Amino acid sequence: MTVKEEDDSEILHITAWTAIGFVISASTFLVLLYFFMSTWFVWLLILLFCIGGIEGLHNCIVTLILSKFRGCGKKTLNLPLVGEVAILSLVVLTLCVGFAIFWAVNRKESYSWVGQDILGIALMITVLQLAQLPNIKVATVLLCCAFVYDIFWVFLSPAIFHDSVMISVAKGKKAGGESIPMLLRVPKLTDPYKGFDMLGFGDILFPGLLICFTYRFDEAKKKGVLNGYFLWLMIGYGTGLCITYVGLFLMNGHGQPALLYLVPCTLGTCVVLGAVRRELKDLWTNCDESKQMAEARLGSA
């Protein structure tokens, strides 16, 4: 097996059924959180978040250092029970663990949002590296399911549960105000009560998977910046995020399902551009790239 094949074997290739199953699982988990959320359960989520954040931050820092100083990763150290470990990796891991512990201990301080966002962003970068969409057919299934999921649990769930399930869980109403860490927080500069604007990981990861696909598609088709798709979807995502905050303002701060705006601004942009450029079939099936990958594997075998 070649190095390329080993790297590819670690990647989760999302299918349409995987996308549907993931959204159903997310809904089930959200309901469980709503009914059984408690302080100890939030602590479990914090622990899992820290573990994921540590791994993501470690990968990001080591990759960045090695890209600039390749010789740094050659020195190793033999540790009991672990074996040979790169000194660089060990040092970075120690710093990342210390950073995560510091955030967990001080997570209720006014400045804790910085640490939470750093760990969260590093975690999401790792997820986007490991999970890939094969084409926009699967992206359409995933994003449309996420679109309905977000609208239902923010706007429609009060008709059943007499409360917005998504907002209640995000703010930790049933855990003494101990909010879950799986979201990015940014202080409201004009809020005298020092509140926060929050953006869930799903609002970044779902459109992010599509944006990453367009980047790979542009690379495979050797497209430039302007005649590709990546730049325009990034602009579409930024536009959708701005519209989300306009919605927050118009509804007096009531939580908004961000995917209500982000999905049309990203998936819609991709579909419209593909149709105008007459490349929608290639984007929908992405058969050319799959064929090239298969031929490359056969050639290297």
C-alpha positions in Angstrom: 0.0 0.0 0.0 1.3 3.4 -0.9 1.4 6.5 1.4 -1.4 8.1 -0.6 -3.6 5.0 -0.1 -2.9 4.9 3.6 -4.0 8.6 3.9 -7.1 7.9 1.8 -8.0 4.9 4.1 -8.3 7.3 7.1 -10.8 9.5 5.3 -14.5 9.1 5.9 -16.3 9.3 2.6 -19.8 10.5 3.3 -22.7 8.8 1.5 -26.3 9.9 1.2 -27.4 7.3 3.8 -24.6 8.4 6.1 -25.8 12.0 5.8 -29.4 11.0 6.6 -28.3 8.8 9.5 -26.1 11.5 10.9 -29.0 14.1 11.0 -31.3 11.5 12.6 -28.7 10.7 15.2 -28.1 14.4 15.9 -31.8 14.9 16.5 -32.0 12.0 18.9 -28.9 13.3 20.8 -30.4 16.7 21.0 -33.7 15.4 22.5 -31.7 13.3 25.0 -29.7 16.4 26.0 -33.0 18.4 26.4 -34.6 15.9 28.7 -31.6 14.5 30.6 -29.2 17.4 30.6 -27.5 17.9 33.9 -24.2 19.3 35.3 -22.4 15.9 35.2 -23.5 15.3 31.6 -22.2 18.7 30.6 -18.9 17.8 32.2 -18.8 14.7 30.1 -19.3 16.8 27.0 -16.6 19.2 28.2 -14.2 16.2 28.6 -15.0 15.0 25.1 -14.6 18.5 23.7 -11.2 18.9 25.4 -10.0 15.5 24.0 -11.1 16.4 20.5 -9.8 20.0 20.8 -6.4 18.7 22.1 -6.0 16.3 19.2 -7.1 19.0 16.6 -4.8 21.7 18.1 -1.9 19.3 18.2 -2.4 18.3 14.6 -2.7 21.9 13.5 0.4 23.1 15.4 2.6 20.1 14.4 1.6 20.4 10.8 2.3 24.1 10.7 5.7 23.7 12.4 6.8 20.9 10.1 5.7 22.8 7.0 8.2 25.5 7.9 10.9 23.5 9.7 10.9 19.9 8.4 13.9 18.8 10.5 12.1 19.5 13.8 10.2 16.2 13.7 13.3 13.9 13.3 14.4 13.8 17.0 12.6 11.1 18.9 12.4 9.8 22.5 11.6 6.3 23.8 8.8 6.3 26.4 7.6 3.4 28.5 4.4 1.8 27.3 4.3 4.3 24.4 7.5 3.6 22.4 9.2 6.0 20.1 7.7 9.5 20.0 8.8 12.6 18.3 10.0 15.2 20.8 8.2 17.9 18.9 4.9 16.0 19.1 5.4 15.4 22.8 6.1 19.0 23.6 3.2 20.3 21.6 0.9 17.7 23.1 1.9 18.8 26.6 1.2 22.4 25.8 -2.2 21.6 24.2 -3.2 19.5 27.3 -2.2 22.4 29.5 -4.2 24.8 27.4 -7.3 22.7 27.5 -7.1 22.2 31.2 -6.7 25.9 31.7 -9.8 26.6 29.6 -11.8 23.9 31.4 -11.0 25.3 34.9 -11.6 29.0 33.8 -14.5 28.3 31.3 -16.8 30.7 33.2 -14.5 33.6 33.1 -15.2 36.5 30.7 -12.1 35.6 28.6 -12.8 31.9 28.3 -14.5 32.3 24.9 -11.1 32.7 23.3 -9.9 29.3 24.5 -13.2 27.6 23.6 -13.1 29.1 20.1 -9.4 28.0 19.6 -10.1 24.4 20.7 -13.4 24.3 18.7 -11.8 25.7 15.5 -8.9 23.2 15.7 -11.4 20.4 16.3 -13.5 21.3 13.2 -10.4 21.6 11.0 -9.5 18.0 11.9 -13.1 16.9 11.2 -13.0 18.6 7.8 -9.8 16.9 7.0 -11.1 13.4 7.9 -14.6 13.7 6.4 -15.2 14.3 2.7 -18.2 14.7 0.4 -17.8 12.9 -2.9 -20.1 15.2 -5.0 -22.9 17.7 -4.5 -25.6 15.0 -4.8 -24.6 13.8 -1.4 -24.0 17.4 -0.3 -27.6 18.2 -1.3 -29.0 15.4 0.8 -26.8 16.3 3.8 -27.5 20.1 3.7 -31.2 19.8 3.0 -31.6 17.4 6.0 -29.5 19.8 8.1 -31.6 22.7 6.8 -34.9 21.0 8.0 -33.2 19.9 11.2 -32.1 23.4 12.2 -35.4 25.1 11.4 -37.4 22.4 13.2 -35.4 22.4 16.4 -35.2 26.2 16.6 -38.6 27.4 15.3 -41.0 24.5 15.3 -40.0 22.5 18.4 -41.8 24.9 20.8 -45.2 23.7 19.3 -44.3 20.2 20.7 -42.0 20.8 23.7 -43.2 24.3 24.7 -39.7 25.5 24.3 -37.1 25.9 21.6 -35.1 22.7 22.1 -32.0 23.9 20.2 -31.8 27.3 22.1 -32.5 25.6 25.5 -29.7 23.1 25.0 -27.2 25.7 23.7 -27.8 27.9 26.7 -27.8 25.1 29.2 -31.1 26.1 30.7 -31.5 22.7 32.4 -28.0 22.5 33.6 -27.8 25.5 35.8 -26.7 27.8 32.9 -23.8 25.5 32.1 -23.8 25.7 28.3 -22.4 23.0 26.1 -19.0 23.7 24.6 -19.8 22.5 21.0 -20.2 26.0 19.7 -18.2 29.2 19.0 -18.8 32.2 21.2 -18.2 35.8 20.4 -19.0 38.6 22.9 -21.7 41.1 22.1 -19.8 44.4 22.2 -23.0 46.5 22.6 -24.6 44.3 25.2 -24.4 45.8 28.7 -25.1 42.3 30.2 -22.0 40.9 28.5 -23.8 38.3 26.5 -22.5 36.2 23.7 -23.4 35.4 20.1 -23.2 31.7 19.5 -22.6 29.7 16.4 -23.0 25.9 16.6 -20.4 23.5 15.1 -23.0 22.2 12.7 -23.5 25.6 11.2 -19.8 25.5 10.2 -19.2 21.8 9.5 -22.2 21.2 7.2 -21.5 24.0 4.8 -17.7 23.5 5.4 -17.9 20.0 3.9 -19.4 21.4 0.7 -16.8 24.2 0.6 -14.0 21.7 1.0 -15.4 19.6 -1.8 -15.4 22.6 -4.1 -11.7 23.3 -3.2 -10.8 19.7 -4.2 -13.0 20.0 -7.3 -11.2 23.2 -8.4 -7.8 21.5 -7.8 -8.8 18.4 -9.8 -10.1 20.5 -12.7 -7.2 22.9 -12.5 -9.5 25.9 -12.1 -8.4 29.4 -11.3 -9.6 31.4 -8.3 -12.3 33.3 -10.3 -13.6 30.6 -12.5 -13.6 28.0 -9.7 -16.2 27.5 -7.0 -14.3 27.7 -3.7 -14.0 31.5 -3.6 -17.7 32.1 -4.5 -18.9 29.6 -1.8 -16.7 31.3 0.8 -18.3 34.6 -0.2 -21.7 32.9 -0.1 -21.0 31.6 3.4 -20.0 35.0 4.6 -23.1 36.5 3.1 -25.3 33.9 4.8 -23.6 34.6 8.1 -24.3 38.3 7.7 -28.0 37.6 6.9 -28.2 35.4 10.1 -27.1 38.4 12.2 -29.6 40.6 10.5 -32.2 38.1 11.4 -31.0 38.2 15.0 -31.3 41.9 15.0 -34.8 42.0 13.4 -36.1 39.4 15.8 -34.7 41.1 18.9 -32.0 38.6 19.6 -34.2 35.5 19.3 -32.0 32.5 18.3 -31.8 31.9 14.5 -31.4 28.6 12.6 -28.2 29.7 10.8 -28.5 26.9 8.2 -31.7 28.5 7.1 -29.5 31.2 5.5 -26.2 29.4 5.1 -27.5 26.5 3.0 -29.1 28.6 0.2 -26.1 30.9 0.2 -23.6 28.0 -0.2 -25.4 25.1 -1.9 -27.5 27.5 -3.9 -24.5 29.4 -5.1 -22.8 26.1 -6.1 -25.8 24.8 -8.0 -26.5 28.2 -9.8 -22.8 28.6 -10.8 -22.7 25.0 -12.0 -25.8 25.4 -14.1 -24.6 28.7 -15.6 -21.2 27.1 -16.4 -22.8 23.9 -17.7 -20.8 21.9 -15.1 -23.7 20.8 -12.9 -23.5 17.2 -14.1 -19.8 17.0 -13.2 -20.5 18.5 -9.8 -23.5 16.3 -9.2 -21.7 13.0 -9.9 -18.0 14.0 -9.8 -17.4 10.9 -11.9 -14.3 12.3 -13.6 -12.4 12.8 -10.3 -13.4 9.4 -9.0 -12.1 7.9 -12.3 -8.8 9.7 -12.0 -8.4 8.5 -8.4 -9.1 4.9 -9.4 -6.6 5.1 -12.3 -4.0 6.6 -10.0 -4.4 3.8 -7.5 -4.2 1.1 -10.2 -1.1 2.8 -11.6 0.7 2.9 -8.2 -0.2 -0.7 -7.2 
